[in-house]
Amino acid sequence: MVRSRGVLYMAASALGFSAMAALVKLATRTLPTGEIVLARAVVTLAISYAMLRRAGIAPFGTRRGRLVVRGVLGFCALACYYVSLAKLPLADATVLQNTTPVVTALLAWWLLDERVGRAAAFAIACGLGGVVLVVHPSGAAADPLGVAVALGGATLSAIAYVTVRQLAATERPLVIVFYFPLVATPLALPWALVDFRWPTPVEWLLLVAIGATTQLGQVFMTMGLAIERAGRATSVAYLQVAFAMVWQLAVFGQAPALGTVAGAALIVAGTLAVSRSAD
């Protein structure tokens, strides 16, 4: 039986973010990346504000400077991830993004004095092994710029995760989530206007769905990080890779290679280990 609600929240977050990635991959076929980032920010801003109003929570929090920093980090990480999704196959971009838990665990150990438990260390090792197996079949043909941007986004995501963990001591999860699109919307606007194209009805549906699945992932991620150690919680994010394999087959008709299947199996094994551990 899973012992931690935090791990369950992070697993739900991984599902939401993996669905978002598949939708973004579809949208980048016809829409500029900046426009997708802006639409995602606007949709999640509206949803976040509505959730705050319904819960009766003041939206701006107490540590506003740190909340803005978290928003900037999140925006930069998101922009890198969306660019990598446009340049790389869905599985490759997802795998590279999910090097984040390694950096998160190290930063949490350094900045938050959180120990890396045996289960989390095992999950990280399984995740890294899975990353190698997944990337190897297609790594030789990977776009170097896409790989560099994806790894940069993973590092920024790790810093953002640690910031969320620090903020969770004083701020409500919905407030932390709200600041992400609050900061991202004005930052994304100039980028979107450079190459703006009015979406078709189907593209509008895609953009709204991207915002909704992102909001789902953000809320569950923040709830998970509020009650679980950062290194342990984010190791569960490796589940996104396994989910990406499913989306790649179901949505894009691309069957995963043998190395991809083996890597996903390692990732799931690590996730099960950390979810069942109390350390």
C-alpha positions as CSV (number, residue, x, y, z in Angstrom):
1,M,0.0,0.0,0.0
2,V,1.3,3.4,-0.9
3,R,2.3,5.2,2.4
4,S,2.5,8.8,1.3
5,R,-0.1,11.1,-0.1
6,G,2.7,13.3,-1.3
7,V,3.9,10.5,-3.7
8,L,0.3,10.0,-4.9
9,Y,0.0,13.7,-5.6
10,M,3.3,13.7,-7.5
11,A,2.2,10.7,-9.6
12,A,-1.1,12.5,-10.5
13,S,1.1,15.5,-11.4
14,A,3.2,13.4,-13.7
15,L,0.1,12.2,-15.5
16,G,-1.1,15.8,-15.9
17,F,2.2,17.1,-17.2
18,S,2.7,14.1,-19.6
19,A,-0.8,14.8,-21.1
20,M,0.2,18.5,-21.4
21,A,3.5,17.5,-23.2
22,A,1.6,15.4,-25.8
23,L,-0.9,18.2,-26.4
24,V,2.0,20.7,-26.8
25,K,3.7,18.4,-29.3
26,L,0.5,18.4,-31.3
27,A,0.1,22.2,-31.1
28,T,3.7,22.9,-32.2
29,R,3.0,21.4,-35.6
30,T,1.0,24.5,-36.6
31,L,1.3,27.1,-33.8
32,P,4.4,29.2,-32.8
33,T,5.9,28.1,-29.4
34,G,5.6,31.6,-27.9
35,E,1.9,31.7,-28.6
36,I,1.4,28.3,-26.9
37,V,3.3,29.4,-23.8
38,L,1.2,32.6,-23.6
39,A,-2.1,30.7,-24.0
40,R,-1.0,28.2,-21.4
41,A,-0.2,31.0,-19.0
42,V,-3.5,32.9,-19.6
43,V,-5.7,29.7,-19.2
44,T,-3.9,28.6,-16.0
45,L,-4.1,32.2,-14.6
46,A,-7.8,32.2,-15.0
47,I,-8.2,28.8,-13.5
48,S,-5.9,29.6,-10.6
49,Y,-7.7,32.8,-9.7
50,A,-11.1,31.0,-9.8
51,M,-9.8,28.3,-7.5
52,L,-8.4,30.9,-5.0
53,R,-11.7,32.8,-5.0
54,R,-13.7,29.6,-4.5
55,A,-11.4,28.6,-1.6
56,G,-11.6,32.1,-0.1
57,I,-7.8,32.5,-0.1
58,A,-6.0,35.9,-0.5
59,P,-4.1,35.5,-3.8
60,F,-0.9,37.4,-3.2
61,G,0.6,35.6,-0.2
62,T,3.2,37.0,2.2
63,R,6.7,36.3,0.7
64,R,5.9,38.1,-2.6
65,G,9.5,38.6,-3.8
66,R,10.2,34.9,-3.4
67,L,6.9,34.0,-5.1
68,V,7.8,36.2,-8.1
69,V,11.2,34.5,-8.3
70,R,9.5,31.1,-8.4
71,G,7.3,32.4,-11.2
72,V,10.2,33.6,-13.2
73,L,12.0,30.3,-12.8
74,G,8.9,28.4,-13.7
75,F,8.4,30.5,-16.9
76,C,12.0,30.0,-18.0
77,A,11.8,26.3,-17.4
78,L,8.5,26.0,-19.2
79,A,9.8,27.9,-22.2
80,C,12.8,25.6,-22.5
81,Y,10.6,22.5,-22.2
82,Y,8.2,23.7,-24.9
83,V,11.0,24.6,-27.3
84,S,12.5,21.1,-26.7
85,L,9.1,19.5,-27.4
86,A,9.1,21.4,-30.8
87,K,12.6,20.2,-31.7
88,L,12.8,16.6,-30.2
89,P,10.5,13.5,-30.2
90,L,8.1,13.5,-27.3
91,A,9.9,10.7,-25.5
92,D,13.3,12.3,-25.8
93,A,12.1,15.7,-24.6
94,T,10.3,14.1,-21.6
95,V,13.3,12.0,-20.7
96,L,15.7,14.9,-20.7
97,Q,13.2,17.0,-18.7
98,N,13.1,14.3,-16.1
99,T,16.8,14.6,-15.2
100,T,15.3,17.2,-12.9
101,P,14.9,14.9,-9.8
102,V,18.7,14.3,-9.7
103,V,19.4,18.0,-9.5
104,T,16.5,18.6,-7.2
105,A,17.7,16.0,-4.7
106,L,21.2,17.5,-4.7
107,L,19.9,21.1,-4.3
108,A,17.6,20.0,-1.5
109,W,20.5,18.3,0.3
110,W,22.6,21.4,-0.2
111,L,20.1,24.2,0.5
112,L,17.4,22.6,2.6
113,D,19.6,20.1,4.5
114,E,17.3,17.3,3.3
115,R,19.0,13.9,3.3
116,V,18.7,11.7,0.3
117,G,17.1,8.5,1.6
118,R,18.0,5.0,0.3
119,A,14.7,4.7,-1.6
120,A,15.1,8.1,-3.2
121,A,18.7,7.3,-4.1
122,F,17.6,4.0,-5.6
123,A,14.8,5.7,-7.6
124,I,17.3,8.3,-8.9
125,A,19.7,5.5,-10.0
126,C,16.9,3.7,-11.7
127,G,15.8,6.9,-13.4
128,L,19.2,7.7,-14.7
129,G,19.6,4.2,-16.0
130,G,16.3,4.4,-17.6
131,V,17.2,7.8,-19.2
132,V,20.3,6.2,-20.8
133,L,18.3,3.3,-22.2
134,V,15.6,5.5,-23.6
135,V,17.9,8.1,-25.1
136,H,20.4,5.7,-26.6
137,P,18.2,4.5,-29.6
138,S,17.5,8.0,-30.8
139,G,20.2,10.0,-29.2
140,A,22.6,10.0,-32.2
141,A,20.0,11.9,-34.3
142,A,18.9,14.3,-31.5
143,D,18.9,18.0,-32.3
144,P,21.9,19.3,-30.2
145,L,20.1,22.6,-29.6
146,G,17.0,20.8,-28.5
147,V,19.0,18.6,-26.1
148,A,20.8,21.7,-24.6
149,V,17.6,23.6,-24.2
150,A,15.9,20.6,-22.6
151,L,18.7,20.1,-20.1
152,G,18.7,23.8,-19.3
153,G,15.0,23.6,-18.6
154,A,15.5,20.6,-16.3
155,T,18.0,22.5,-14.3
156,L,15.7,25.5,-14.0
157,S,12.8,23.2,-13.0
158,A,15.0,21.7,-10.2
159,I,15.7,25.2,-8.8
160,A,12.0,26.0,-9.0
161,Y,11.1,22.8,-7.1
162,V,13.4,23.7,-4.3
163,T,11.9,27.2,-4.2
164,V,8.4,25.7,-4.0
165,R,9.6,23.5,-1.1
166,Q,10.9,26.6,0.8
167,L,7.7,28.6,0.1
168,A,5.4,25.7,1.2
169,A,6.4,26.5,4.8
170,T,4.5,29.8,4.8
171,E,2.4,29.9,1.6
172,R,-0.8,28.1,0.6
173,P,-0.3,25.7,-2.4
174,L,-2.9,27.5,-4.5
175,V,-1.1,30.8,-3.9
176,I,2.2,29.3,-5.1
177,V,0.5,27.9,-8.2
178,F,-1.2,31.3,-8.9
179,Y,2.1,33.1,-9.1
180,F,3.4,30.9,-11.9
181,P,1.0,32.2,-14.6
182,L,0.7,35.6,-12.9
183,V,4.4,36.1,-13.7
184,A,4.5,34.1,-16.9
185,T,1.7,35.9,-18.7
186,P,3.4,39.3,-19.1
187,L,6.8,37.6,-19.8
188,A,5.3,35.5,-22.6
189,L,3.4,38.3,-24.3
190,P,6.3,39.9,-26.2
191,W,7.4,36.4,-27.4
192,A,3.9,35.5,-28.6
193,L,3.4,38.8,-30.5
194,V,6.6,38.4,-32.5
195,D,5.0,35.6,-34.6
196,F,1.3,35.6,-33.6
197,R,-1.2,33.6,-35.7
198,W,-4.9,33.4,-34.9
199,P,-5.7,29.8,-33.9
200,T,-8.4,27.7,-35.6
201,P,-11.3,26.3,-33.5
202,V,-9.4,23.0,-33.1
203,E,-6.2,24.8,-32.1
204,W,-8.2,26.8,-29.5
205,L,-9.4,23.6,-28.0
206,L,-5.8,22.3,-27.9
207,L,-4.6,25.5,-26.2
208,V,-7.4,25.3,-23.5
209,A,-6.6,21.6,-22.9
210,I,-2.9,22.5,-22.5
211,G,-3.8,25.0,-19.9
212,A,-6.1,22.6,-18.1
213,T,-3.7,19.7,-18.0
214,T,-0.9,22.0,-16.9
215,Q,-3.0,23.3,-14.0
216,L,-3.8,19.8,-12.9
217,G,-0.1,19.0,-12.9
218,Q,0.9,22.2,-11.1
219,V,-1.7,21.8,-8.3
220,F,-0.8,18.2,-7.6
221,M,2.9,19.0,-7.8
222,T,2.6,21.8,-5.3
223,M,0.5,19.8,-3.0
224,G,3.0,16.9,-3.1
225,L,6.0,19.2,-2.4
226,A,4.2,20.8,0.5
227,I,4.1,17.5,2.4
228,E,7.0,15.5,1.0
229,R,10.8,15.9,0.9
230,A,11.8,17.5,-2.4
231,G,14.2,14.8,-3.5
232,R,11.9,12.0,-2.7
233,A,8.8,13.6,-4.2
234,T,10.4,14.6,-7.5
235,S,11.9,11.2,-8.1
236,V,8.2,10.1,-8.8
237,A,8.3,12.6,-11.7
238,Y,10.1,9.9,-13.6
239,L,6.7,8.4,-14.2
240,Q,6.3,11.1,-16.9
241,V,8.6,9.1,-19.1
242,A,6.5,5.9,-18.8
243,F,3.4,8.0,-19.5
244,A,5.2,9.6,-22.5
245,M,5.7,6.1,-24.0
246,V,2.0,5.5,-23.9
247,W,1.1,8.9,-25.4
248,Q,3.7,8.5,-28.2
249,L,2.1,5.2,-29.2
250,A,-1.6,6.2,-28.7
251,V,-1.4,9.8,-30.2
252,F,1.5,9.7,-32.6
253,G,1.4,6.0,-33.6
254,Q,5.1,5.5,-32.8
255,A,5.9,2.3,-31.0
256,P,8.7,2.6,-28.4
257,A,12.0,0.8,-29.1
258,L,13.2,-2.1,-26.9
259,G,15.6,0.2,-25.1
260,T,12.7,2.6,-24.4
261,V,10.6,-0.2,-22.9
262,A,13.5,-1.3,-20.7
263,G,14.2,2.2,-19.6
264,A,10.5,2.8,-18.7
265,A,10.5,-0.4,-16.7
266,L,13.5,0.8,-14.6
267,I,11.8,4.1,-14.0
268,V,8.6,2.5,-12.8
269,A,10.6,0.2,-10.5
270,G,12.3,3.2,-8.9
271,T,9.0,5.0,-8.5
272,L,7.4,2.0,-6.8
273,A,10.3,1.7,-4.5
274,V,10.2,5.3,-3.3
275,S,6.4,5.3,-3.0
276,R,6.4,2.2,-0.7
277,S,9.3,3.5,1.4
278,A,9.0,5.5,4.7
279,D,12.5,6.9,4.6
